[in-house]
Structure formats: structure tokens, C-alpha cells
Amino acid sequence: MAELKYRPVAHDHEAFLAKARTRAGFSAEYQSLELEYQVTNQMLKARSRAGLTQDVVAERMGTTKSAISRLESAGKHTPSLATLKRYATAVGCELQVKFVPQKSA
């Protein structure tokens, strides 16, 4: 099966956030999901760099496109480290996890 090159759809995330922040409660909820959004962003960037579609990543991981879509949706699912490692391998990356000391106030 030939691999298709992934072409991301243009999205102005800052404009999206500016509009969303006008809704009551959005900012607090968004902040509470910051880590999930960071992980999701890294996943999308890695897949984009690899030029892969969700279908190809799913095939490499032995799962479905809908499962990959759920993985790439921040705040809806909490993937295990094993799943993140399989995803990283599928997009040609290595998963690294680190603990960073908190900044003192």
C-alpha cells in the first residue's frame, strides 16, 4: 500500500483561542488541560513531519483511524505510555518523558 503524504489543513490557532477565551469558563478549563494539549500538539507535529495520514499511522499501530483521531484529541482520552510509545514509533520518533522541577513562587 502506497503511503500518502499528509497535508495539514490551515488553522489559525491563535485566532481560535482568542474567540474561545470570550466564553465563560473557557480559560480555566483550557489551563487545566494544558499538558494534554501540549502532548496532542507534539503528536500532530510528529505526524506532520513524517508526512503521514491518520490511516497510515493506524495501520502501523495495528488499530483504526478513529482510534488515532481519538488519540489526537486533547482532553477526551488519556492514552497510556505504551500507546504513546507505539504512536511515536509509528511516526518515526522516540518517546521521552521527563520530570521538571517546579519553579518556586
FIPA-632552 format. One line per field, with one value per atom (N, C-alpha, C, CB): residue in one letter; z, x, y; atom name. Coordinates in steps of 0.001 Angstrom, whole numbers. Glycine has a CB too. Example, Ala and Ser with C-alpha at 12.3 -4.5 7.8 and 13.67 -1.06 7.14 Angstrom:
BEGIN
r	A;A;A;A;S;S;S;S .
pz	7800;7800;7800;9046;7080;7140;7870;5725 .
px	13190;12300;13200;11308;12850;13670;12900;14084 .
py	-5690;-4500;-3300;-4473;-2250;-1060;30;-598 .
a	N;CA;C;CB;N;CA;C;CB .
//
This chain:
BEGIN
r	M;M;M;M;A;A;A;A;E;E;E;E;L;L;L;L;K;K;K;K;Y;Y;Y;Y;R;R;R;R;P;P;P;P;V;V;V;V;A;A;A;A;H;H;H;H;D;D;D;D;H;H;H;H;E;E;E;E;A;A;A;A;F;F;F;F;L;L;L;L;A;A;A;A;K;K;K;K;A;A;A;A;R;R;R;R;T;T;T;T;R;R;R;R;A;A;A;A;G;G;G;G;F;F;F;F;S;S;S;S;A;A;A;A;E;E;E;E;Y;Y;Y;Y;Q;Q;Q;Q;S;S;S;S;L;L;L;L;E;E;E;E;L;L;L;L;E;E;E;E;Y;Y;Y;Y;Q;Q;Q;Q;V;V;V;V;T;T;T;T;N;N;N;N;Q;Q;Q;Q;M;M;M;M;L;L;L;L;K;K;K;K;A;A;A;A;R;R;R;R;S;S;S;S;R;R;R;R;A;A;A;A;G;G;G;G;L;L;L;L;T;T;T;T;Q;Q;Q;Q;D;D;D;D;V;V;V;V;V;V;V;V;A;A;A;A;E;E;E;E;R;R;R;R;M;M;M;M;G;G;G;G;T;T;T;T;T;T;T;T;K;K;K;K;S;S;S;S;A;A;A;A;I;I;I;I;S;S;S;S;R;R;R;R;L;L;L;L;E;E;E;E;S;S;S;S;A;A;A;A;G;G;G;G;K;K;K;K;H;H;H;H;T;T;T;T;P;P;P;P;S;S;S;S;L;L;L;L;A;A;A;A;T;T;T;T;L;L;L;L;K;K;K;K;R;R;R;R;Y;Y;Y;Y;A;A;A;A;T;T;T;T;A;A;A;A;V;V;V;V;G;G;G;G;C;C;C;C;E;E;E;E;L;L;L;L;Q;Q;Q;Q;V;V;V;V;K;K;K;K;F;F;F;F;V;V;V;V;P;P;P;P;Q;Q;Q;Q;K;K;K;K;S;S;S;S;A;A;A;A .
pz	0;0;0;1218;-910;-1005;112;-2375;672;1734;1115;2680;1669;1198;2024;1277;1398;2126;2827;1169;4083;4901;4600;6408;4325;4097;5097;2628;6154;7182;6647;8359;7195;6838;7598;7170;6922;7568;8734;6554;9860;11067;11844;11947;12114;12889;14350;12376;15060;16434;17352;16956;17146;18000;17833;17670;16616;16383;17021;14869;16911;17546;19056;17226;19673;21121;21536;21590;20790;21116;21152;20093;20190;20154;21293;18790;21528;22566;23961;22498;24185;25517;25918;25547;24973;25305;25984;24040;25896;26531;28010;25837;28831;30284;30626;30986;31455;31947;31029;32203;29799;28849;29341;27492;29767;30137;31257;30547;32283;33408;32950;34542;32142;31657;30720;30932;29872;28944;29717;27981;30748;31563;32248;32613;32701;33394;32460;34000;31157;30164;29430;29152;29967;29276;28886;30152;29795;29491;28364;30744;28404;27348;25993;27668;25983;24732;24229;24914;25120;24719;24097;25927;24713;24180;22812;25146;22701;21422;20345;21568;20684;19734;19257;20372;20174;19799;18877;21056;19162;18314;16899;18913;16788;15466;14693;15602;15381;14718;14233;15673;15047;14659;13447;15827;13434;12288;11042;12578;11195;10066;9504;10483;10396;9953;9191;11166;9635;8978;7670;9917;7432;6200;6144;4997;7306;7367;7625;8448;7129;7425;8671;6215;9226;10358;9945;10897;8716;8222;8273;6789;7821;7793;9206;7018;10093;11484;12108;12303;11848;12375;11885;11971;10608;10047;10713;8528;10906;11541;12995;11469;13651;15058;15210;15797;14111;14181;14805;14960;14476;15033;13932;16232;14303;13325;13266;13660;12165;12017;13124;10630;13484;14528;15871;14656;16131;17370;17359;17550;16202;16089;16261;14723;15687;15842;17322;15044;18061;19496;20232;20086;19854;20488;20290;19924;19122;18780;19229;17291;20049;20570;22033;20403;22320;23690;24602;23708;25810;26834;26790;26759;25711;25607;26080;24173;25897;26258;26881;25024;27753;28366;27936;29933;26901;26416;27403;25055;27409;28261;27666;28419;28475;27971;26867;29115;27006;25971;24642;26402;24674;23451;22864;23728;23705;23213;22596;24353;23183;22633;21260;23602;21121;19824;18786;19958;19183;18278;17840;18962;18811;18494;17490;19780;17708;16788;15401;17332;15351;14069;13254;14308;13933;13209;13147;13878;13485;13360;14447;12042;15646;16764;17944;17189;18919;20196;21254;20526;22133;23211;24372;23667;24864;26041;27038;25671;28282;29362;30414;29966;30927;31956;32991;31337;34184;35268;35415;36602;35416;35521;36866;34326;37674;38965;38775;39729;39673;39606;40021;40508;39427;39778;41116;38661;42024;43317;43163;44372;43925;43810;44409;44471 .
px	845;0;883;-957;626;1409;1022;1210;2026;1771;1430;2991;429;32;751;-1503;1090;1712;616;2538;846;-105;28;120;-1078;-1090;-2047;-1503;-1526;-2413;-3283;-1596;-4475;-5404;-4973;-6900;-4965;-4574;-5508;-4585;-4916;-5696;-4988;-5878;-5697;-5142;-5514;-5669;-4643;-4933;-5070;-3841;-4249;-4333;-5681;-3188;-6168;-7479;-8582;-7740;-8451;-9409;-9433;-9060;-8233;-8149;-8707;-6696;-8405;-8897;-10423;-8379;-11042;-12511;-13037;-13000;-12392;-12849;-12730;-12051;-11704;-11494;-12617;-10172;-13432;-14545;-15685;-15060;-15660;-16701;-16399;-16820;-17419;-17278;-16704;-18638;-15687;-15106;-14087;-16178;-13956;-13036;-11596;-13126;-11121;-9702;-9298;-9411;-10120;-9801;-9756;-10836;-10716;-10754;-9575;-12088;-9263;-8139;-6833;-8047;-6651;-5430;-5338;-5387;-6466;-6448;-6042;-7819;-6185;-5836;-4532;-6967;-3730;-2523;-1591;-1774;-1329;-427;-983;-190;-2282;-2895;-2772;-4367;-2977;-2843;-1402;-3323;-445;961;1302;1872;829;1090;441;563;-806;-1513;-796;-2950;-351;377;1646;729;2371;3589;3267;4323;2180;1777;1466;553;689;318;1539;-698;2456;3683;4522;4512;4633;5426;4821;5534;3497;2840;2997;1341;2895;3055;4473;2723;5474;6880;7120;7839;6459;6622;5833;6179;4944;4150;3149;5054;2578;1678;238;2133;-688;-2104;-2446;-2997;-3611;-4086;-4254;-5421;-4669;-4831;-3517;-5369;-2441;-1134;-636;-99;-791;-370;-1172;-549;-2471;-3324;-2859;-4784;-2540;-2073;-772;-1876;134;1413;1241;2342;209;-27;-963;-608;-1545;-2480;-3808;-1871;-4279;-5540;-6323;-5291;-7304;-8164;-7891;-9632;-8321;-8181;-8947;-8684;-10117;-10902;-10178;-12281;-9421;-8636;-7533;-8029;-6913;-5867;-6487;-5131;-7649;-8343;-8616;-9659;-9055;-9296;-7998;-9948;-6902;-5602;-5167;-4536;-5471;-5032;-6022;-4814;-6987;-7977;-7683;-9417;-7178;-6804;-8014;-6105;-7821;-8839;-9928;-9449;-10010;-11072;-10610;-11568;-9344;-8804;-7432;-8728;-7086;-5766;-5043;-5854;-4200;-3518;-2460;-2877;-2237;-1199;176;-1400;1202;2567;2864;3592;2348;2564;1967;1946;780;140;921;-1309;1360;2167;3468;2469;4062;5310;5049;5913;3943;3595;3343;2345;2666;2400;3722;1491;4610;5911;6672;6752;6693;7381;6744;7344;5414;4698;5019;3203;5316;5626;7134;4923;7918;9376;10037;9723;9473;10031;10325;9069;10966;11231;10458;12782;9760;9031;9966;7827;9974;10758;9818;11953;9928;9133;10117;8090;9898;10814;10038;11926;10593;10038;10902;9970;10257;10955;10587;10589;11574;11248;10390;12529;9415;8541;9326;7287;8968;9589;9008;9354;9862;9366;8751;10508;7728;6989;7729;5644 .
py	-1184;0;1237;4;2137;3365;4321;4034;4977;5946;7292;6071;7940;9255;10304;9441;11376;12484;13268;13408;13547;14300;15781;14029;16438;17878;18500;18226;19129;19684;20815;20185;20906;21976;23226;21585;24359;25612;25910;26780;26301;26584;27681;25301;28766;29871;29638;31265;28938;28541;29753;27614;30756;31952;32653;32930;32737;33349;32508;33514;31202;30295;30515;28828;30563;30756;32119;30620;33154;34492;34500;35527;33862;33797;32923;33246;31801;30870;31474;29570;32287;32889;33837;33640;34251;35134;34361;35833;33042;32227;32042;30855;32125;31972;30601;32169;30600;29356;28712;28394;29234;28596;28628;29278;29788;29933;29000;31359;28875;27985;26528;28153;26124;24741;24458;24463;25420;25258;25098;26464;25915;25810;24457;26926;23926;22638;21497;22349;21713;20687;21008;20537;21918;22374;21224;23356;20311;19199;18330;18347;18047;17243;17929;16976;19248;19987;19979;21423;20057;20004;18649;20276;17571;16228;16083;15133;16507;16419;17213;16917;18409;19247;18541;20605;17922;17196;16019;16696;15326;14199;14672;13482;15742;16253;16742;17385;17413;17876;16698;18754;15669;14498;13806;13510;13663;13013;13866;12763;15186;16091;16020;17524;16038;15933;14630;16017;13574;12272;12194;11148;13166;13178;12044;13105;11678;10529;10950;9564;10152;10338;9530;9910;9798;9007;7544;9572;7312;5938;5164;5950;5802;5125;4862;5967;5844;5654;4519;6964;4491;3424;2057;3658;1974;707;268;832;1198;880;448;2082;988;647;-553;1848;-1005;-2124;-1736;-3256;-527;-35;661;931;1445;2110;3611;1862;4210;5657;6379;6112;5886;6547;6506;5892;5433;5357;6408;3944;6625;7654;9028;7559;9238;10507;10792;10499;9784;9955;10266;8695;9585;9838;11284;8889;11829;13173;14251;13270;13885;14829;15116;14277;16280;16646;16680;18000;16168;16264;15218;17560;14448;13452;12076;13366;11778;10474;10658;9541;9751;9777;8508;9888;8593;7394;6919;7661;5623;5048;5355;3513;5196;5375;4367;5231;3155;2132;2583;778;3168;3654;4816;4077;5737;6862;6367;7850;5340;4782;4157;3721;3433;2832;3923;1921;4993;6115;6741;7178;6988;7595;6732;7786;5452;4536;4595;3087;4640;4671;5916;4596;7034;8277;8535;9469;7520;7622;8444;8206;8402;9166;8253;10287;8827;8172;8948;8119;8247;8909;9169;8063;10400;10762;11421;11712;11009;11597;12078;10565;13280;13777;14564;14651;14584;15374;16613;14559;17769;19046;19669;20004;20045;20661;21903;21022;22071;23246;24476;23067;25579;26853;27298;27941;27741;28204;29598;28221;29832;31111;32266;31004 .
a	N;CA;C;CB;N;CA;C;CB;N;CA;C;CB;N;CA;C;CB;N;CA;C;CB;N;CA;C;CB;N;CA;C;CB;N;CA;C;CB;N;CA;C;CB;N;CA;C;CB;N;CA;C;CB;N;CA;C;CB;N;CA;C;CB;N;CA;C;CB;N;CA;C;CB;N;CA;C;CB;N;CA;C;CB;N;CA;C;CB;N;CA;C;CB;N;CA;C;CB;N;CA;C;CB;N;CA;C;CB;N;CA;C;CB;N;CA;C;CB;N;CA;C;CB;N;CA;C;CB;N;CA;C;CB;N;CA;C;CB;N;CA;C;CB;N;CA;C;CB;N;CA;C;CB;N;CA;C;CB;N;CA;C;CB;N;CA;C;CB;N;CA;C;CB;N;CA;C;CB;N;CA;C;CB;N;CA;C;CB;N;CA;C;CB;N;CA;C;CB;N;CA;C;CB;N;CA;C;CB;N;CA;C;CB;N;CA;C;CB;N;CA;C;CB;N;CA;C;CB;N;CA;C;CB;N;CA;C;CB;N;CA;C;CB;N;CA;C;CB;N;CA;C;CB;N;CA;C;CB;N;CA;C;CB;N;CA;C;CB;N;CA;C;CB;N;CA;C;CB;N;CA;C;CB;N;CA;C;CB;N;CA;C;CB;N;CA;C;CB;N;CA;C;CB;N;CA;C;CB;N;CA;C;CB;N;CA;C;CB;N;CA;C;CB;N;CA;C;CB;N;CA;C;CB;N;CA;C;CB;N;CA;C;CB;N;CA;C;CB;N;CA;C;CB;N;CA;C;CB;N;CA;C;CB;N;CA;C;CB;N;CA;C;CB;N;CA;C;CB;N;CA;C;CB;N;CA;C;CB;N;CA;C;CB;N;CA;C;CB;N;CA;C;CB;N;CA;C;CB;N;CA;C;CB;N;CA;C;CB;N;CA;C;CB;N;CA;C;CB;N;CA;C;CB;N;CA;C;CB;N;CA;C;CB;N;CA;C;CB;N;CA;C;CB;N;CA;C;CB;N;CA;C;CB;N;CA;C;CB;N;CA;C;CB;N;CA;C;CB;N;CA;C;CB;N;CA;C;CB;N;CA;C;CB;N;CA;C;CB;N;CA;C;CB;N;CA;C;CB;N;CA;C;CB;N;CA;C;CB;N;CA;C;CB .
//
